[in-house]
Amino acid sequence: MFFKKKQETRTYDKESQKPMIRSSICTGEKVAGFQDIRTGKFTEVMLIRTSEDLEEFRRLYGICESEISTQY
C-alpha cells in the first residue's frame, strides 16, 4: 500500500507573534520566523533559499502574503 504524506499545518500565537523575514544586508541570507510583539525577540523557523521555501513557510503556518514583513 502507498500512503499519502499528510499535509502538516503548524500554528503560532497570532495575538503575541507576527511572521517576519529577516534578511542580512551583507550576505543576503533570509530566515523566516516569528517576532514577539511585546519583547521584539525573533524566533527562527526556517532558512529561505528560494521562493518555494517561502511558499512552504506560508503553507505550513497558513500565512497570506500581506502578513509577512521583512527586517534588514
SULCOR-V921037 format. One record per pair of residues at least 24 apart in sequence whose C-alpha atoms are under 10 Angstrom apart, sorted by the first residue. I is the first residue (numbers start at 1). J is the second residue. D is the distance in Angstrom with one decimal. If there is no record, write none. Layout:
# SULCOR-V921037
i->[I I]
j->[J J]
d->[D D]
This chain:
# SULCOR-V921037
i->[7 7 8 8 8 9 9 9 9 9 9 10 10 10 10 10 11 11 11 11 12 12 17 17 17 18 18 18 18 19 19 19 19 19 19 19 19 19 20 20 20 20 20 20 21 21 21 21 21 21 21 21 21 21 22 22 22 22 22 22 23 23 23 23 24 24 25 25 26 28 30 30 30 30 31 32 32 32 32 32 33 33 34]
j->[59 60 59 60 61 57 58 59 60 61 62 57 59 60 61 62 60 61 62 63 61 62 41 42 43 42 67 68 69 43 57 58 61 63 67 68 69 70 44 67 68 69 70 71 45 46 47 48 54 68 69 70 71 72 47 48 69 70 71 72 48 70 71 72 71 72 71 72 72 72 54 70 71 72 70 57 58 68 69 70 57 68 68]
d->[9.4 8.4 8.8 6.4 9.1 10.0 9.9 7.4 4.8 6.0 7.4 9.7 9.0 5.6 5.1 8.0 8.1 5.7 8.0 10.0 7.3 9.7 9.5 9.2 9.6 9.5 7.7 7.6 8.6 9.6 9.7 9.3 9.2 7.9 6.7 5.3 7.1 9.2 9.3 8.2 5.1 5.0 5.8 7.2 10.0 9.8 9.5 8.6 9.2 6.9 6.2 4.6 6.2 8.6 9.7 9.5 8.7 5.8 4.9 6.1 9.4 6.9 6.1 5.1 8.6 5.9 9.8 6.2 9.7 9.4 9.7 9.2 9.6 9.4 9.7 7.4 9.6 9.2 10.0 9.1 8.7 9.6 9.4]
